[in-house]
Amino acid sequence: MKFAAALLLSLALQATDFYVSPNGADTNPGTRAKPFATLLRARDAVRAANPANGATVFLAHGDYPISATLEFTAADSGSPANPVTYRALPAATPRLTGGVPIRNFKPFKGAIQIANLPAQGITNYGALSRRGHGQPASPAALELFFQNQPMPLARWPNRGWAHLGDTTK
């Protein structure tokens, strides 16, 4: 009887664990075998569990698209003695991204490829503005990445300067 009570007490003192995977589903219970799909669902599960002994949310390898603000408050932190922690599973590299994959590129001319962004739900491109070097903070315009490298804005000439000749006449 004492063993059973000790076992129950030790289980009650353990931190709560939840698991998240890009291959999961938010209708899952958040276990290792049936993980959630999103950090939002994991955050809400931690809030609902209100774990007195802390919690750990383990993220599997892969990309986690974030399409809206994911807000954490002080209540989502646990306590100094029993924190709520978000961490990668061993050997996993989770990547939180606000990006949207662009698909259905079609050849245009030479090496140029085009894609219909509005047809893919991308209609807000942001606004180009001066940034840095003493400028006030402003939201960044849309960026394009290819193979994890940022692509430059189209410009002429592509490199160097456009020389106009003598402009003093």
C-alpha positions as CSV (number, residue, x, y, z in Angstrom):
1,M,0.0,0.0,0.0
2,K,2.8,2.4,0.9
3,F,4.5,1.6,-2.5
4,A,1.3,2.4,-4.4
5,A,1.0,5.7,-2.5
6,A,4.6,6.6,-3.2
7,L,4.2,5.8,-6.9
8,L,1.1,7.9,-7.1
9,L,2.9,10.8,-5.3
10,S,5.9,10.6,-7.6
11,L,3.7,10.6,-10.7
12,A,1.9,13.6,-9.3
13,L,5.2,15.5,-8.8
14,Q,6.4,14.9,-12.3
15,A,6.3,17.7,-14.9
16,T,3.7,17.4,-17.6
17,D,5.1,16.6,-21.1
18,F,3.6,17.5,-24.4
19,Y,4.9,16.7,-27.9
20,V,4.5,18.6,-31.2
21,S,5.4,17.4,-34.7
22,P,4.7,18.9,-38.2
23,N,3.1,15.5,-38.9
24,G,0.9,15.6,-35.8
25,A,-2.7,16.8,-35.5
26,D,-4.2,19.3,-33.1
27,T,-6.9,16.8,-32.4
28,N,-4.3,14.5,-30.9
29,P,-3.7,14.3,-27.1
30,G,-0.1,15.7,-27.5
31,T,1.7,12.5,-26.5
32,R,4.9,11.3,-28.0
33,A,2.9,8.7,-30.1
34,K,0.2,11.2,-31.0
35,P,1.7,14.7,-31.0
36,F,0.0,18.0,-31.6
37,A,0.7,19.8,-34.9
38,T,1.1,23.4,-33.7
39,L,2.7,25.3,-30.9
40,L,-0.5,27.2,-30.4
41,R,-2.3,23.9,-29.5
42,A,0.6,22.9,-27.2
43,R,0.5,26.3,-25.4
44,D,-3.2,26.0,-24.9
45,A,-2.8,22.4,-23.6
46,V,-0.2,23.6,-21.1
47,R,-2.6,26.4,-20.0
48,A,-5.5,23.9,-19.6
49,A,-3.3,21.4,-17.7
50,N,-2.1,24.2,-15.3
51,P,0.8,22.0,-14.3
52,A,1.9,22.8,-10.7
53,N,5.2,20.9,-11.4
54,G,6.0,22.6,-14.6
55,A,5.8,21.3,-18.2
56,T,8.0,20.6,-21.1
57,V,6.8,20.9,-24.7
58,F,9.1,18.8,-27.0
59,L,9.3,19.8,-30.7
60,A,10.1,17.2,-33.4
61,H,12.3,18.0,-36.4
62,G,10.7,20.1,-39.1
63,D,9.1,23.4,-40.1
64,Y,6.4,25.0,-38.0
65,P,4.5,27.6,-40.0
66,I,3.3,30.5,-37.8
67,S,0.5,32.5,-39.6
68,A,-0.6,34.6,-36.7
69,T,1.0,36.0,-33.5
70,L,1.8,33.3,-31.0
71,E,1.6,35.2,-27.7
72,F,3.0,33.9,-24.4
73,T,2.2,35.7,-21.1
74,A,3.9,35.4,-17.7
75,A,1.3,32.8,-16.8
76,D,2.8,30.6,-19.6
77,S,6.2,30.5,-17.9
78,G,5.3,28.3,-14.9
79,S,7.4,29.2,-11.8
80,P,11.2,29.5,-11.2
81,A,11.1,26.1,-9.4
82,N,8.7,24.5,-11.9
83,P,9.1,26.2,-15.3
84,V,7.3,25.6,-18.6
85,T,10.0,24.8,-21.2
86,Y,9.8,24.5,-25.0
87,R,12.7,22.5,-26.5
88,A,13.7,20.4,-29.4
89,L,13.8,16.6,-29.1
90,P,17.4,15.2,-29.2
91,A,18.9,15.6,-32.6
92,A,15.9,17.5,-33.9
93,T,16.0,21.0,-35.5
94,P,12.6,22.6,-35.4
95,R,12.2,25.8,-37.4
96,L,9.5,28.3,-36.7
97,T,8.7,30.2,-39.8
98,G,6.2,32.9,-40.8
99,G,7.0,32.1,-44.4
100,V,4.6,30.6,-47.0
101,P,6.0,28.1,-49.5
102,I,5.5,29.3,-53.1
103,R,4.6,26.6,-55.6
104,N,3.7,26.2,-59.2
105,F,6.6,28.1,-60.8
106,K,6.5,28.2,-64.5
107,P,9.4,29.1,-67.0
108,F,9.2,32.6,-68.3
109,K,12.3,33.7,-70.3
110,G,15.7,32.0,-70.0
111,A,16.4,31.1,-66.3
112,I,13.5,33.3,-65.1
113,Q,10.6,31.5,-63.3
114,I,7.3,33.1,-62.4
115,A,4.6,32.2,-60.0
116,N,1.1,33.6,-59.5
117,L,1.2,34.8,-55.9
118,P,-2.5,36.0,-55.5
119,A,-3.6,32.5,-56.7
120,Q,-1.7,31.1,-53.7
121,G,-3.3,33.5,-51.3
122,I,-0.4,35.9,-51.1
123,T,-1.7,39.4,-51.6
124,N,0.0,41.5,-48.9
125,Y,3.5,42.3,-50.0
126,G,4.3,44.9,-47.4
127,A,5.7,48.2,-48.4
128,L,9.3,49.1,-49.2
129,S,10.7,51.7,-46.9
130,R,14.0,53.0,-45.8
131,R,15.4,50.9,-43.0
132,G,18.4,51.0,-40.6
133,H,21.0,53.8,-40.2
134,G,19.0,55.9,-37.8
135,Q,15.6,55.3,-39.5
136,P,12.6,54.6,-37.3
137,A,11.6,51.0,-37.0
138,S,9.1,49.9,-39.5
139,P,7.7,46.5,-40.6
140,A,9.8,44.7,-43.2
141,A,8.5,44.2,-46.7
142,L,7.9,40.8,-48.1
143,E,11.1,38.7,-48.5
144,L,11.8,35.8,-50.9
145,F,14.1,32.9,-49.9
146,F,15.3,30.2,-52.1
147,Q,17.2,27.2,-50.6
148,N,17.4,29.1,-47.3
149,Q,19.1,32.1,-49.0
150,P,17.5,35.5,-49.3
151,M,17.0,36.6,-52.8
152,P,17.9,40.2,-53.8
153,L,15.2,42.6,-55.0
154,A,15.1,43.0,-58.8
155,R,17.2,46.0,-59.9
156,W,19.1,47.3,-62.8
157,P,22.0,46.8,-63.1
158,N,22.2,43.6,-61.2
159,R,25.7,44.4,-59.9
160,G,27.7,47.6,-59.6
161,W,26.6,51.0,-60.8
162,A,24.9,52.3,-63.9
163,H,27.3,54.9,-65.4
164,L,25.5,57.7,-67.1
165,G,28.5,59.5,-68.5
166,D,29.3,63.2,-68.0
167,T,26.4,65.0,-66.2
168,T,28.1,68.4,-65.8
169,K,27.2,69.7,-69.3
